Amino acid sequence: MKNLLFIILFLPTFIFSQFSGNQTPTYKKLVQFYDSLAQKKQVELYNMGISDCGLPIYLCVLNGENDSLKTFQNFKNQTNILINNGIHPGEPDGINACGKITLDYVNKDLKIDKNLTFSFILCYNVDGMMNRCSSSRANQNGPEEYGFRGNAQNLDLNRDFIKMDSENAFTFVKIFQAINPDIFIDTHVSNGADYQYTLTLIHSIKKRLELPFQILTYKHFVPEMESAMQKYQIDLFPYVESVEEIPDKGIAAFNDLPRYAMGYASLFPCISVTTETHMLKPFPQRVEATYLYLKELILWTKKNSKTLKNVRRQELESLQKNQFYLYNFQQTTEKDSVLFKGFEHGYKKSDVTGLDRLYYDRTKPFERKIPYFNKYQAQDSAKIPQFYVVGLQCKEVISRLKQNKIEMRQLTQDSLINLSFFQVEDYKNGLKPYEGHFLHKEMKIKEKESKIQLKKGDYLISTKQEKKKFICSVLEPETEDSYFAWNFFDSYLQEKEYFSDYVFEDLAVEILTESPELHSLFDEKKKNDSKFRESQWEQLYFIYQNSIYFEESFMRLPVFKVY
């Protein structure tokens, strides 16, 4: 008993060294630490579900009600911050930073307003955290040991928030929808060029946000957080994604698609940020920068809690007025000028290859203006219906909509209704799989109208709900991260019925005789298309395709629109 008491009392001190030095705790020690605090009612720790490897994914809540029912009920009324740590466990800066925040909280060095909660996922990619080594991050300066990017299925979980191939993703969505955060932070470590900054940030593409959130994010949140961090002599800077080999030539704003954590979060909407510490800075320095940012985030949220809630309400009201959903945001050639603190670069002969290699000279820091390509414009739009209809047979899609708490109701009887439907005309895939999928791109889909036979049990989804933006992003098939793009409807892209040419020959004559219009189109195509003219199969297939014998379901998606 004395030994157990010793462990409980001194475990936080033991772990503290791992939060502050060049170490990050193992999954087992991390859970032990928070469990010891939860036993003493200093924090709340919840097992929210499993990962692909079958281990629990834990949520820690600071400033809860010390009662699970009350805590989760009160999320609806409070201002909520949610931090996602360890999506890439080789980037554990947020894990350690949240450990330091927690110690400040339990030691009463950090006070959190009574109407504010600070919650964080101990480690989201538990699977990757268990795959621990000291060599998988070849370019990273510490810690001594860390986890691996891929999860148990070797998925990069920061590409999985729409397709939800992992158990991890189902658990994350459960957490996110339960908390409904006002601010969401995903913690990372960057790759790429060398420069002076320790902490860089990704914010939502401005044009993806409604005007209320554009103003709050870019006129208040970003500059005010930059100002707050100056007292620690820490410069915040946009994530450095170089347009060429070196950032001196310009950097580009990151396109936060819904497949990524922050892109997913911004659909609901909330202030959504990815923190990216610089891989070449020492691990303790990176942790400290992340810790201080989170500390200032709590203070900013406390100060702006009412404004944040009001603007979020305005954002949702603005979304409801939208008649079109904008998508396919592309970077424009417009650019701003931003002051960049970098290092002079040069080229020298490589000792390995004998060819020229890039290097940065840290003895030659500089400050100069560089181009910042941060303007995006939507290339496409879709008219938003009153309702979408999804066939009850689409169980994988329905399960994901339900996990995201989308309001739906099922039809109580079979119905023949005039609806808009999606007819796929063309699409392309990559030659290699991407995160377990051959993601569809360059999709060409026509919206058509017809009498559609709906089944009892098909799902009717109103767009008059708070999650309208998410609904459109996954059900409009031409969007970059739609369920169609992620292959959920691929079975509808294959014909199931065919014909035998020697039998169909006689029927083809009848079809052309009974349809002079089709006969004229057929003759015109033969006249102008030599390949068609010389192919018996293509000619017969053309007639078959334009006859009543051709299957209606081919290339027609089981998603419909009611205007």
C-alpha positions in Angstrom: 0.0 0.0 0.0 2.8 2.4 0.9 4.5 1.6 -2.4 1.3 2.4 -4.3 0.8 5.7 -2.5 4.4 6.6 -3.3 3.8 5.9 -7.0 0.6 8.0 -7.1 2.2 11.0 -5.2 5.4 11.1 -7.1 4.4 9.9 -10.6 3.6 13.5 -11.8 7.1 14.6 -10.7 8.7 11.6 -12.5 6.8 12.4 -15.7 7.5 16.1 -15.5 11.2 15.4 -16.5 9.9 13.7 -19.6 7.6 16.7 -20.4 10.5 19.2 -20.1 13.7 17.5 -21.3 14.5 15.7 -24.5 12.1 12.9 -23.9 8.5 12.2 -24.5 6.6 9.6 -22.4 5.5 6.2 -23.7 1.8 5.5 -24.1 1.7 3.5 -20.8 3.5 6.2 -18.7 1.3 8.9 -20.3 -1.9 7.2 -19.3 -0.5 6.4 -15.8 0.2 10.1 -15.3 -3.2 11.3 -16.2 -5.0 8.4 -14.5 -3.1 9.4 -11.2 -4.4 12.9 -11.5 -7.9 11.7 -12.4 -8.0 9.5 -9.3 -7.3 12.6 -7.2 -10.1 14.5 -9.0 -7.6 17.0 -10.4 -8.5 16.3 -14.0 -11.1 14.2 -15.8 -9.9 11.3 -18.0 -12.3 9.5 -20.4 -11.8 6.4 -22.6 -13.6 7.6 -25.7 -13.1 4.6 -27.9 -10.5 2.4 -29.5 -7.8 2.8 -32.1 -7.1 0.3 -34.9 -4.7 -1.6 -32.6 -7.5 -2.0 -30.0 -6.1 0.4 -27.4 -8.1 3.2 -25.8 -8.0 6.8 -27.0 -8.2 9.0 -24.0 -9.6 12.5 -23.6 -8.5 14.7 -20.8 -10.7 17.5 -19.6 -9.5 20.5 -17.6 -12.1 22.5 -15.8 -14.9 20.0 -16.2 -17.6 19.1 -13.6 -15.9 16.0 -12.2 -19.0 14.2 -13.4 -19.1 12.6 -16.8 -22.8 13.4 -17.5 -22.6 17.0 -16.3 -19.2 17.6 -18.1 -20.5 16.4 -21.5 -23.9 18.2 -21.0 -22.1 21.5 -20.2 -20.0 21.4 -23.3 -23.2 22.8 -25.0 -23.1 25.9 -22.8 -19.4 26.6 -22.3 -16.7 27.9 -24.6 -14.6 24.8 -25.5 -11.0 24.4 -26.7 -10.0 21.0 -28.1 -6.4 20.0 -28.8 -5.5 17.0 -30.9 -2.1 15.5 -30.0 0.0 12.8 -31.6 -1.8 12.4 -34.9 1.8 11.9 -36.0 3.4 10.4 -32.9 6.9 11.2 -34.2 5.8 14.8 -33.6 5.0 14.7 -29.9 5.5 18.4 -29.1 1.8 18.8 -28.3 1.8 15.7 -26.0 4.5 17.3 -23.8 3.1 20.8 -24.1 -0.3 19.6 -22.8 1.5 17.8 -20.0 3.0 21.1 -18.9 -0.4 22.9 -19.2 -1.9 20.2 -17.0 0.8 20.5 -14.3 0.2 24.3 -14.3 -3.5 23.7 -13.9 -3.2 21.2 -11.0 -0.6 23.3 -9.3 -2.9 26.3 -9.7 -0.4 28.2 -11.7 -2.9 28.4 -14.5 -6.5 29.4 -13.9 -9.2 28.6 -16.4 -12.4 30.6 -16.4 -15.4 28.7 -15.0 -17.2 29.0 -18.4 -14.3 27.6 -20.3 -13.0 24.0 -20.8 -9.7 22.9 -22.1 -9.7 19.4 -23.5 -7.1 17.4 -25.3 -6.6 14.0 -26.8 -3.6 12.4 -25.0 -2.5 10.8 -28.2 -4.8 10.2 -31.1 -2.6 7.8 -33.1 -2.1 5.3 -30.3 -1.0 2.7 -32.8 1.8 4.8 -34.1 2.8 5.8 -30.6 3.4 2.1 -29.7 5.7 1.8 -32.7 8.5 3.6 -30.9 12.1 4.2 -32.1 14.7 6.9 -32.5 15.3 6.8 -36.2 12.1 7.2 -38.3 12.4 11.0 -38.3 15.7 11.4 -40.0 15.6 15.2 -40.2 14.2 16.0 -36.7 16.2 17.3 -33.7 14.8 15.2 -30.8 13.3 13.8 -28.7 15.4 10.7 -27.9 12.6 8.3 -28.8 9.2 8.8 -30.5 6.4 7.1 -32.4 5.7 6.5 -36.1 3.5 8.4 -38.5 1.5 5.4 -39.8 -1.2 3.8 -37.6 -1.8 0.0 -37.3 -3.3 0.0 -40.8 -0.3 2.1 -42.0 -2.7 5.0 -42.6 -1.7 8.6 -42.2 -4.6 9.7 -39.9 -4.2 13.3 -41.1 -5.8 12.2 -44.4 -8.6 10.2 -42.8 -11.2 12.6 -41.5 -13.7 12.2 -44.3 -13.1 8.7 -45.5 -12.8 7.4 -41.9 -11.1 4.1 -42.7 -9.7 3.8 -39.2 -11.3 3.1 -35.8 -9.3 6.0 -34.7 -11.3 8.4 -36.9 -14.6 7.1 -35.6 -13.3 7.7 -32.1 -12.1 11.2 -33.0 -15.4 12.2 -34.6 -17.2 11.0 -31.4 -14.9 13.3 -29.3 -15.2 16.2 -31.7 -19.0 16.1 -32.0 -19.5 15.6 -28.3 -17.4 18.7 -27.4 -18.3 20.8 -30.5 -15.2 23.0 -29.9 -15.1 26.7 -30.5 -11.4 26.5 -31.1 -9.6 23.4 -32.4 -5.8 23.0 -32.5 -3.9 20.1 -34.2 -0.3 19.9 -33.0 2.5 19.0 -35.5 6.2 19.3 -36.3 7.2 20.7 -39.8 9.4 19.4 -42.5 11.2 21.6 -45.1 13.5 24.6 -45.3 15.6 26.0 -42.5 14.6 29.4 -41.0 14.6 31.3 -37.7 11.1 30.5 -36.5 10.4 27.9 -33.9 6.6 27.9 -34.3 4.7 28.3 -37.5 0.9 28.1 -38.0 -1.7 27.1 -40.5 -5.0 28.9 -40.4 -8.1 28.2 -42.5 -8.1 29.6 -46.1 -9.9 32.9 -45.7 -12.2 32.5 -48.7 -13.5 29.2 -47.2 -14.8 31.1 -44.2 -18.0 33.2 -44.0 -17.3 36.9 -43.4 -17.9 36.8 -39.6 -15.2 34.2 -39.2 -12.9 35.8 -41.7 -12.9 39.0 -39.6 -12.6 37.2 -36.3 -9.7 35.0 -37.4 -7.6 37.4 -39.5 -8.4 40.8 -37.9 -8.4 39.7 -34.3 -7.3 36.2 -33.4 -4.2 35.9 -35.6 -2.7 39.4 -34.9 -3.6 39.3 -31.2 -2.0 35.9 -30.7 1.1 37.1 -32.5 1.2 40.1 -30.2 0.8 38.0 -27.1 3.7 35.7 -28.0 6.0 38.6 -28.3 6.5 38.8 -24.6 8.2 35.5 -24.8 10.3 36.7 -27.8 8.6 34.1 -30.0 7.6 35.2 -33.5 4.6 33.5 -35.0 4.7 33.0 -38.8 2.7 31.2 -41.4 3.6 27.6 -42.2 6.6 27.7 -44.5 5.5 25.9 -47.7 8.0 27.0 -50.3 6.8 27.6 -53.8 10.3 26.7 -55.0 13.3 25.0 -53.4 13.9 27.8 -50.9 11.4 30.1 -49.1 13.2 33.3 -50.3 11.3 32.8 -53.6 8.0 32.9 -51.8 5.7 30.7 -49.7 2.2 29.5 -50.2 -0.8 29.2 -47.8 -1.6 25.6 -47.1 -4.9 24.4 -48.7 -6.7 22.9 -45.6 -9.0 20.4 -47.3 -11.5 18.5 -45.2 -9.4 15.3 -45.2 -7.0 17.1 -42.8 -7.9 17.6 -39.1 -8.1 21.4 -39.2 -10.0 21.3 -42.6 -12.5 18.9 -41.1 -12.9 21.0 -38.0 -13.5 24.3 -39.9 -16.6 22.8 -41.6 -18.6 23.0 -38.4 -17.4 25.8 -38.0 -14.8 26.8 -35.4 -11.4 28.6 -35.3 -9.2 25.9 -36.6 -5.4 25.9 -36.4 -2.4 23.6 -37.0 0.7 24.3 -35.0 3.9 23.4 -36.8 7.1 23.6 -34.8 10.4 23.6 -36.7 12.0 20.2 -37.0 15.6 21.5 -36.6 15.0 23.3 -33.4 15.8 21.4 -30.2 12.8 19.4 -28.9 12.6 21.2 -25.5 12.5 24.6 -27.4 9.7 23.3 -29.6 7.7 22.0 -26.7 8.1 25.3 -24.8 6.8 27.3 -27.9 3.8 25.0 -28.2 3.1 25.2 -24.5 3.3 29.0 -24.4 1.0 29.2 -27.4 -1.6 27.0 -25.8 -1.3 29.0 -22.6 -1.9 32.3 -24.4 -4.7 30.6 -26.3 -6.5 29.9 -23.0 -6.1 33.6 -22.0 -7.3 34.8 -25.4 -10.4 32.6 -25.3 -11.2 33.6 -21.8 -11.1 37.3 -22.9 -13.0 36.8 -26.1 -15.4 34.1 -25.0 -18.6 36.0 -25.7 -17.4 37.4 -29.0 -16.4 34.0 -30.1 -19.8 32.5 -29.3 -21.6 35.4 -31.0 -19.4 35.2 -34.2 -19.9 31.5 -34.3 -23.6 32.0 -34.3 -23.4 34.7 -37.0 -21.2 32.3 -39.1 -23.9 29.6 -38.9 -26.6 32.1 -39.8 -24.6 33.3 -42.8 -24.1 29.7 -43.9 -27.9 29.1 -43.9 -28.4 32.0 -46.3 -26.0 30.5 -48.9 -27.7 29.2 -52.0 -24.5 27.8 -53.5 -21.7 25.6 -52.0 -18.3 26.8 -53.2 -15.5 24.3 -53.7 -12.3 23.5 -55.6 -10.4 26.4 -54.2 -7.3 27.1 -56.2 -4.4 29.4 -55.3 -4.3 32.6 -57.4 -1.3 34.4 -58.7 -2.0 37.3 -56.3 0.5 37.7 -53.5 1.2 39.7 -50.4 4.6 40.7 -49.1 5.6 39.3 -45.7 8.7 39.9 -43.6 10.6 36.6 -43.4 13.4 35.7 -40.9 15.5 33.2 -42.7 19.1 32.1 -43.2 21.2 32.7 -46.3 21.5 29.6 -48.5 24.1 28.4 -50.8 25.3 25.3 -52.8 28.4 23.2 -52.4 29.7 19.9 -53.6 28.1 16.9 -51.9 30.5 14.5 -50.1 28.0 11.7 -51.0 27.1 12.3 -54.7 29.7 14.8 -55.8 26.9 17.0 -57.1 25.7 20.4 -55.9 23.7 20.3 -52.7 21.7 23.0 -50.9 22.7 24.2 -47.4 21.6 27.0 -45.1 24.2 29.1 -43.2 22.9 29.8 -39.7 25.8 32.3 -39.2 24.0 34.5 -41.7 20.5 35.2 -40.6 18.5 37.7 -42.5 15.2 39.6 -42.5 13.6 40.5 -45.8 10.3 40.7 -47.6 9.3 37.6 -49.5 6.1 36.9 -51.6 3.3 35.2 -49.8 0.7 33.5 -52.0 -2.2 33.4 -49.6 -5.2 34.1 -51.9 -7.5 31.3 -53.0 -10.6 31.4 -55.2 -13.3 28.8 -55.7 -13.4 27.4 -59.2 -16.7 25.7 -58.9 -20.1 25.9 -57.1 -23.1 23.7 -56.6 -26.7 24.7 -55.9 -27.7 23.7 -52.4 -31.0 21.8 -52.3 -33.5 21.7 -49.5 -32.8 18.0 -49.0 -30.3 15.4 -50.1 -31.5 11.8 -50.3 -29.1 8.9 -49.7 -30.1 5.3 -50.5 -30.4 3.1 -47.4 -28.1 0.6 -49.0 -25.2 3.0 -48.7 -24.4 1.8 -45.2 -20.7 3.0 -45.1 -21.9 6.5 -46.0 -24.8 6.4 -43.6 -22.6 5.2 -40.7 -20.2 8.2 -41.2 -23.1 10.7 -41.4 -24.5 9.3 -38.2 -21.1 9.4 -36.4 -21.0 13.1 -37.4 -24.4 13.6 -35.8 -26.1 14.6 -39.0 -29.9 15.0 -38.6 -31.6 12.5 -40.9 -35.0 10.8 -41.2 -36.0 7.7 -43.1 -38.8 7.5 -45.7 -41.8 5.6 -44.3 -42.9 4.3 -47.7 -41.8 3.7 -51.3 -42.2 6.9 -53.3 -41.9 7.8 -57.0 -40.6 11.5 -57.0 -39.2 13.9 -59.5 -35.6 14.5 -58.3 -32.2 15.7 -59.4 -29.6 13.0 -59.7 -25.8 12.9 -60.4 -24.7 11.3 -63.7 -20.9 10.6 -63.8 -19.5 11.4 -67.2 -15.8 11.1 -66.6 -13.1 10.9 -63.8 -9.5 10.1 -63.4 -7.4 8.2 -60.9 -3.8 8.1 -59.9 -1.6 5.2 -60.9 -0.8 4.5 -57.2 -3.0 4.2 -54.2 -3.3 7.2 -51.9 -4.0 6.3 -48.3 -5.6 3.0 -49.3 -7.7 4.6 -52.1 -7.5 5.4 -55.8 -8.9 8.9 -55.2 -11.1 10.3 -58.0 -10.0 13.5 -59.6 -10.9 15.7 -62.5 -14.5 14.5 -62.1 -17.1 15.5 -64.6 -20.6 15.0 -63.3 -23.9 16.3 -64.7 -26.9 17.0 -62.6 -30.1 15.7 -64.3 -33.8 15.4 -63.5 -36.0 12.3 -63.6 -38.7 10.4 -61.8 -36.8 8.4 -59.2 -38.1 5.4 -57.3 -37.1 5.9 -53.7 -37.4 3.0 -51.2 -38.9 2.9 -47.8 -35.9 3.5 -45.5 -33.9 5.8 -47.8 -32.5 8.8 -45.8 -33.8 12.3 -46.2 -31.2 14.9 -45.1 -32.2 18.5 -44.6 -29.7 21.3 -45.3 -31.5 23.5 -42.7 -29.1 22.4 -40.0 -25.9 23.6 -38.4 -23.8 21.0 -40.2 -24.9 22.1 -43.7 -21.3 22.8 -44.8 -20.2 19.3 -43.9 -23.2 17.7 -45.6 -22.5 19.6 -48.9 -18.8 18.8 -48.7 -19.3 15.1 -48.6 -22.5 14.6 -50.7 -21.7 17.0 -53.6 -19.7 14.5 -55.7 -17.3 16.9 -57.5 -15.8 18.3 -54.3 -12.2 17.4 -53.5 -13.1 15.2 -50.5 -16.6 14.0 -51.3 -17.7 10.5 -50.5 -17.7 9.9 -54.3 -14.1 11.1 -54.6 -13.1 8.7 -51.8 -14.6 5.7 -53.7 -17.7 5.0 -51.7 -19.9 4.7 -54.8 -17.5 2.9 -57.1 -19.8 -0.1 -57.6 -22.1 2.3 -59.5 -19.3 2.9 -62.0 -19.5 -0.6 -63.5 -22.1 -2.0 -65.9 -23.9 -5.2 -64.7 -25.8 -6.1 -67.9 -24.5 -6.4 -71.5 -25.6 -7.8 -74.9 -24.4 -10.4 -77.4 -23.7 -8.6 -80.6 -24.9 -11.4 -82.9 -28.3 -11.4 -81.2 -28.6 -7.7 -80.8 -28.0 -7.0 -84.5 -31.7 -7.6 -85.4 -32.9 -5.6 -82.4 -30.6 -2.7 -83.3 -32.4 -2.4 -86.7 -35.8 -2.2 -84.9 -34.5 0.4 -82.4 -33.1 2.7 -85.3 -36.4 2.2 -87.3 -38.5 3.2 -84.3 -36.3 6.2 -83.4 -35.5 8.4 -86.4 -33.8 10.9 -84.1 -31.4 8.3 -82.9 -31.0 7.0 -86.4 -29.9 10.5 -87.5 -27.4 10.8 -84.6 -26.0 7.3 -85.5 -25.5 8.2 -89.2 -23.9 11.5 -88.2 -21.4 9.8 -85.9 -20.5 7.2 -88.5 -19.9 10.0 -91.0 -17.6 12.1 -88.8 -15.8 9.4 -86.7 -13.7 7.0 -88.6 -12.8 4.9 -85.6 -16.5 4.5 -84.8 -17.3 3.8 -88.5 -14.8 0.9 -88.5 -15.9 -0.7 -85.2 -18.9 -3.0 -85.2 -18.9 -3.2 -81.4 -18.8 0.6 -80.9 -21.7 1.1 -83.3 -23.9 -1.6 -81.6 -23.0 -0.3 -78.2 -24.0 3.3 -79.2 -27.4 2.0 -80.2 -27.7 -0.1 -77.0 -26.6 2.8 -74.8 -29.3 5.0 -76.2 -32.1 2.4 -76.0 -34.5 1.3 -73.2 -32.3 -1.8 -72.7 -29.4 0.2 -71.2 -29.3 0.1 -67.4 -30.3 3.4 -65.8 -28.2 2.7 -62.7 -24.9 2.7 -64.6 -22.8 5.8 -63.6 -25.8 7.2 -61.6 -25.0 7.9 -58.0 -27.4 6.9 -55.2 -27.5 10.4 -54.0 -30.4 12.8 -55.0 -31.4 16.4 -54.5 -34.8 17.9 -53.6 -35.0 21.6 -54.4 
